[in-house]
Amino acid sequence: MLEISPEITELSRKAVLDAEPVFKEIDRISEINTAKVLNAFHKYRVSETFFAGTTGYGYNDKGRDTLDQIYAEIFKTEAALVRIGFVNGTHAITAAIFSALRPGDKLLSATGLPYDTLQAAIGISGDYPGSLSYYGIEYGQVDFTAEGRPDYGAIEAAASDKKVKAVTVQRSRGYSERDALSVSEIGRICEAVHRVNPGAAVIVDNCYGEFVEETEPTEVGADLVAGSLIKNPGGGLAPTGGYIAGKAKLVEAAAMRLTTPGIGGECGSTLGCGRALYQGLFMAPHTVAQALKTAVFCARLMNLMGFESHPDYRSKRSDIIQTVKLNDPELVKLFCKGIQRGAPIDSFVTPEPWDMPGYDCEVIMAAGAFIQGASIELSADAPMRPPYSVFLQGGLTFESGKLGVMRAAELLKNG
C-alpha cells in the first residue's frame, strides 16, 4: 500500500547497513539518558497518585510540583517549571528571556539571527505589543564564523558591554544550513560570557536537543534552558506545554511572566495531563533515539540517491533535525508529500506552501501527527526559498520513520 519500488527498497537496505555503527552509538546514549530519567523518578518516589491532576487554580498539585523537581534533577539545576500553559517552545523561551531583562537592558544573541517567530518576540521583526523592544530592551547579535561555528572572541567582546544582561544561544539549526551546537560548544560560549560579564544570564533554546547527547547545556554553565514538550522531552505523549530549567531566581521570574506577578508557579492546573507528561518524559530518551535513527537513515538514503544531506549520516549529532538540499521547489513539495503519505494521521492530505504567521516567506509543512505540531513525530517542513532545503525531524518509531522517508524517496525518484 505504501507503493515502495524494489529500487528504493534496495537502497534503503544498504542505508540501514551503512548506518548500523551509528545506530549502536545512539542506543548507547539512549540507555544513559534513560537511566538518568529513571533515577529521578525513583528519587522523587513517583506514584500513580501524581497523575490525578487538578482543575481551577491548581493549588497543591503534587504531581505538577514533583515533575518540576524531576526536570531539575535531570537537567542538574536548582529549579524547573514544567507547564501545559506554555503554548509552544517560543512561549517558553520568551518567558525565559524576560526573566533576566529589565527596560534599558540589552539582549545579545550569540548565535546570529534567531529563528523567525522569536524575532517577533524580541522585536527584530514586526511591531507587536509586549515584545522586548516594546519595553525598551535593546538587541545585539554575534554572527557565526564563515565556517559556521560560534565566534567566541566576538561573543566575549560583545558580552563585555555591561548593558548585556542576557545572552541567548540557539542550539538547533532552525531553518539554516549550519550544524547544531554541541553541548561542549555551548559550554565554551557560557565560559566566554561569564568571564567578562558574570551577571549576564546565558539562556539556551534547547528545542530539538534534549537527550541527544549524554549531558545538557545546564551542566556546562548555561543559566537557563527552555523548550517545548511536544518536541523531545514530551516523548510523543505530552499533549502540549513547555519547560524552563535553571537557576531558581530566574525560573521564578519566568513563572511570573507565564502567569502573573505574585502568583508565578503556585497556580496552573494540570487538567488530567499528568500521566502523559510523566510517561512522555520516561519515554523521551528512547523516542529521541528513534528520531535520530530516522534522521541518520534519511541522510544516508538521500546520499545514495544523489542529494546532499546535512549533517552527514556519520556525524556526531546535537539535535534531531536532518537537512536535505533539493535545490528545486517542486522537489521540496514532493518530499513533503511523501512524508505526509507515510504518516499515520491525515496520510491522504497533500501539504501545500502557505503564508504561516511569523515567517517571511511561504512555508510547507508535512505532519501527520497524533499531537498537532508535534515535531518529535515524523514531520518535514521547509521555507520556500533558495536553496530549497527540506528539514526533517522526528519519528516515534524508527520503523515508521523509515517507511515515511522511503515514501518520500519514491516520489523524488519519480519526480
N, C-alpha and C positions, 0 to 999 in steps of 0.2 A: 504493500500500500504506500510505502514511503518512496517507491519508484527510484531505487538506487541502482545504477548500472553496474555491470561487472568491472568496468574500468575504475570507477570511484571506489568500489568495494576493495579492489586490489591495492589501490593507492592508500586507502585507509588502513589496511592490514600492515602495509610497510610503515606507515606513520606511527602506528602503535608500537611496532617492534623497535623502531628507532628511538622512541621516547621511553622505553622501559626503564633505563637507568635514572632518568629524570623523575619518573613516577615513584621510584623507590625512595628518592630523597624527599619528595613531597609527603609520602607516607610517614617517613621518619619524623618530620617536623609536626605533622598532624598528631602523632602519638604524644609528643612532648607537650603540645598545647592542650590536648585532651586531658592529660594528667594535671595540668595547671588548673583547668576548669573544675575537674573532679575534686581536686584537693580543696578548692574554695567552697564547693558545695558541702563537703564534709566538715570543714572548719566551722561553717555557719549553720550546721545542722538543719539543712533544708528538709522540710516535711510537706506532706500534702496540704496541710492547713494553710500554707503560704499561697495556694493557688485560688483561694476563695474569692479574693478581690473585694473591692469596696465601691460604693456609689457616692453621689453627692460630693461633699468636701474631700472625702478620702482620708479623714483623720485616722490615726492609729492603724495604718495599713502595714502590718508586719511583713507581708510578702514583698511589698514595694521597697520598704526600708532595708530589708535584708538583701534584696537584689542590688541596691546601691553599694552595700558593703562588699558583695561578691565581685562586682565590677572593679571596685577599688583594690581588692585583693589581687585580682587577675592582672590589672594594669600597674600594680605596685605603687599606688597613690594614696594620699591622705583621705580623699573623699571621691564620691562619684554621684551622678544624678542620671537616673535612667527613667525616662517618662514617655508615655504614649502621647503626651501633649505636644511633643515636638512633631511638627507636620512633615518634616523631611530633614535631610542632612544639613542643608543650607541654614535652616532654622536653628539647629543645634550649634553649628559653627558660629553663626551670628551672635547667639547668646553668649558663647564663649568669648568672642572678641569683645563684646560690650562689657564683659566682666572686668576687663583690665584697663578700660579707657574712660576718660572724662573730657568734657569740652576743653579744647585747647591742646589736647594731647595729639600724638601722631601715631598712626599705624604704619608699619613697614612690612611689605611683602618681600620675603627673602627668596621667593621662587617665581619671580616675574608676575605677569598679569594673572590675577585669579580667574577661575572659570566664570562663565557668563552670568549665572544667577547670583553669585556672590558679588560681582561687580555692582549690581543694583543695590545690594545691601550696604556696600561701602559708600556708594555714591559716585563711582567712576563712570557709570552709565546711568541714564535716566535721571529723574528728579523726583524721588519718592519721599514722602514724609516719613521720618523715623530712621533714615539712613544715617551712617556715621557723619557724612558731610553736612547733613541737616542739623546736626548737633555741634557743628564747628570742629570736628575732628579731622585733622589733616591726614594725607595719604602719601606714601612714597613706596618705591619698589626697586629691587635689585634684580636685573635680568640674569639669566643663565649665561654661562660662557658659550663661545662659539661651538664647543664640543657638547653642549647640552648638560653641563654639570654645574652645581652651585658655585658661585663666585665668592669664596669665603672671605677674601680680602675686602671686596666691595661690601659684603654684608657687614663685616666688622666696622668698616668706616662709616657706613650709613647708620648703624645701630648706636654709634657713639654720640649721636645727637640726643641730648637729654630730654627732648620733647617726645622721643620714641618711648612709648610705654607698653607696646605690644608688637610682636613680630610674628607674622603668620607664615606657616610652611604648608604647602600643599603636597602631600605625599604622593598622590596618584598623578598620572599624566594628564587626566582630563581629556580634552579634545586637542592634544598636542602630540608631537612625534617624539618627545623626549622620554627617557627612561623614568620610571617611578623612582622616588628616592628610597634608598635603603635606610634601615634604622641607624646604621653606622654613619651615613652621611647626615642624617638629621641630628645625630649626636654632635657632629662637628659644627653644624650651624648653631646649636644650642651653646656650645663652648665658646664660639666666636662672639655671640651676642652677649652672653653673661660676663665674658672677660671685660668688655668695655662698658656694659650697662647692666649691672646686676639687678636693677629694679625693673627691667623690662621682662614681660612675660612672653615666653615662646609658646605659641598656640598652634598645634598641628591639626590640620584637616586630615583625619585618619581614614577617611572613606576608602573602601576597597582594599585596605591594607591590613586590617585586623587578622591575626592568626596566620598570616602568610609567612612570617619569619618566627624565630624562636623567642624574640623579645619585641617589646612595643616601645614607641618613642619616649614614653614617660620613664622608662628605665635608663635612658641616656641623657636626661636633662630637660626634656620638654615639661613645661609648667602645666599645660592642659592638652588633652586630646579630645576630639569630638567627632561624632559620626552618626550614621543612620542605622536603625535597627532592621530596616528592610534590605540592608546590604549584609556584609559578612557576619556581624555578631548576632543577628537575629536568626541565623541558621535556616532561613527559608520558612520559619514558622511565625515569627513576630509579625503581627498584622499592621503595625505602624510604629512610629516613635523614633527616638534618638537618645544619645547618651553623651555625657561630658564626664571626664575623669581627670583629676589632678590635684593641685593644691587646694586645701579646704576653703580658704578665703575666697579664691576665685570661683570655685564650684558654687559656694553660697551666693556670690554676686550674680552668677549666671542663673541660678534658681530664681532670684528676684527679678531678673529680666524675663524669664519664662512666665512667671505668674505675676506677682506684684510685690513691691517693697513691703516688708513686714510679714509676708506670708512665705515666700520662697518655696522650698520643697516640702513644707509641712502639709500642704494640700495637694490634691491630684489623685482622683480615684482611678482605679485600675480596671474597673468595668468587666471583670472576669477574664482579663487578658493575661493574668499571672502565669498560668500554666504554659501558654505559648511563649512567653518571654523567657521563662526558665528553661523549658525544653529546647527552645531555639538556641539559647546560649550553650547548653550542653552539646547540642549537635554541631555548633558552629565550626570547630576545628575540622571535623570530618567533612562538612559541607563545603568549606573553603577548599579543602583538598580536592574535592570533586570538581569544583570550578577551575582550579589550577590545572588539573589534568585535561579538562576540556580545552583550556586555552593553549596548553602545550600541544595537544593533538591538532588543534586548528592551525597553529603556527607551522607545524611540520607538513600537514596536508596541503596547505596553501603554497608552501615552498615547492613541494613536489609537482604542483600544478603550474608553477612558474610565476607566482605572485610573491611580492616582498612582504614579509611579516616582521613585526617588531613588538616585543623582543624576540630574538631567535629562540627556538624551542629549547635549546640547551642552556640558555642564560639563567642566572640566578634572578628570582623574581621578588618584587616587593609590593605588588598589587595583583589583582586578578584580571586585569584588562589586557586584551590582546588586540593589537592594531594590524589591520591588513590593508596595504596600499593597493587600490584598484585602478586609480587614475582615470576613471570613467564614471560619470553619474549613473549611467544605466546599469553598470555592473554593481554599483552600490545598492541600487534598488533590487536587483536580482538576489544579491547576497541576503539582504534583509527579508525578502520574500521567502527565501529558502529557510531561514531561521524560524520565521513565523509558521511555515508549513510543518516544521518539525516540532512545534510546541504542543504541549498537552491541551492548552486552552486557546480558543479562537484560531485554530490552525487554518480555518477556511478564509481568514481575513487577509487582505493584501495591504501591507503598510504603504503609505504614500507620504512624501515630504509635506510639511506644513509649518506655518509660522508659529512656533512654540514660544510662549511668553518667556522673556529673559534672554533670548538668543538673537544674534544679529543677522541670521540667515535662516532659511528653511532647514528643518531637521527631520530626518526619517528615523523612526523607531520601530523595531520588531520586538515584541514582548508578549508571548502567550503565557502569562504568569498567573498563579493562584492568588498572589498578592499584587494588587495593582502597582506597577512601577518598581517591583522588587528586582533589583539588578543582581542579587545573588542567584536568582533564577536565570535560565538561559535567555539572553537578550542581545540585541545588536542595534547600534544606533550610529548616526553619522550626520555631521553638519554638511549640507550640500554646497561645499566649496572646495576648490583645489587644495590638496592633491587627491581629493575624493577617497579618503581613507575611511574604513568602517571600524568601529570599536566594539569588539565582542567581550562579553563578560558573563559570568555565572554558569550555572549548571548544577541542579540539585543532586543529580547523579551523573557520573561520568558516562554511563551507558546512554542515557537520554541526551546528554550534551553532545556526545559523539555522533549520534544519529542526526541531530539537528544540524551540526556542521556538515555532515555528509550530504544532507538535503540541499544546503546552500551551495556546496561544491558541485552538485549535479546541475543546478541551474546555471552556475558560472560556466560549466563545461559546454552547455548547450546554448549559452547566450553569446 
